[in-house]
Amino acid sequence: MRVYLDNCCCNRPFDPQTDLRISLETAAKMRVQALMRSGEVEYVWSDALDYELNQSPIRLTL
């Protein structure tokens, strides 16, 4: 399976986790990231995502 996480997903863990929805979205993103690292899913991205992430002062690793 291929997975595309947009910029909002990538940055979700850095948002305040006080809202239940944000906490659940963060947990889902972290689970998908674990599946990517284990090789169970393949991460795909776009040039637009590269550009957006490179504008961020936070360096993200997927």
C-alpha positions as CSV (number, residue, x, y, z in Angstrom):
1,M,0.0,0.0,0.0
2,R,1.2,3.5,-0.8
3,V,0.6,6.4,1.7
4,Y,0.8,10.1,1.1
5,L,0.9,12.4,4.2
6,D,0.4,16.0,3.5
7,N,2.2,18.8,5.4
8,C,-0.6,19.1,8.0
9,C,-0.2,15.4,8.9
10,C,3.6,15.8,9.2
11,N,3.2,18.8,11.5
12,R,0.3,17.4,13.6
13,P,2.5,16.0,16.4
14,F,3.9,19.5,17.0
15,D,0.4,21.0,17.6
16,P,-1.0,21.3,21.2
17,Q,-2.4,17.9,22.1
18,T,-5.2,19.2,24.3
19,D,-8.0,18.6,21.8
20,L,-9.1,14.9,21.4
21,R,-9.3,15.2,17.6
22,I,-5.7,16.5,17.4
23,S,-4.5,13.7,19.7
24,L,-6.2,11.1,17.7
25,E,-4.8,12.5,14.4
26,T,-1.3,12.6,16.0
27,A,-1.7,8.9,17.1
28,A,-2.8,7.9,13.6
29,K,0.1,9.8,12.0
30,M,2.6,8.1,14.3
31,R,1.1,4.7,13.6
32,V,1.3,5.2,9.8
33,Q,4.9,6.4,10.3
34,A,5.7,3.2,12.2
35,L,4.3,1.2,9.3
36,M,6.4,3.1,6.9
37,R,9.6,2.5,8.9
38,S,8.8,-1.2,9.1
39,G,8.3,-1.4,5.4
40,E,4.7,-2.4,5.6
41,V,3.5,0.6,3.7
42,E,5.4,2.7,1.1
43,Y,5.5,6.5,1.5
44,V,5.1,8.6,-1.5
45,W,5.4,12.4,-1.8
46,S,5.3,15.2,-4.2
47,D,7.5,18.1,-5.2
48,A,4.9,20.4,-3.6
49,L,5.3,18.6,-0.3
50,D,9.1,18.9,-0.5
51,Y,8.7,22.6,-1.1
52,E,6.3,23.0,1.8
53,L,8.4,21.0,4.3
54,N,11.5,22.9,3.3
55,Q,9.8,26.2,4.2
56,S,9.2,24.9,7.8
57,P,11.7,25.9,10.5
58,I,11.1,22.4,12.0
59,R,13.1,19.6,10.3
60,L,11.0,16.6,10.0
61,T,12.0,13.0,9.4
62,L,9.6,10.4,8.3
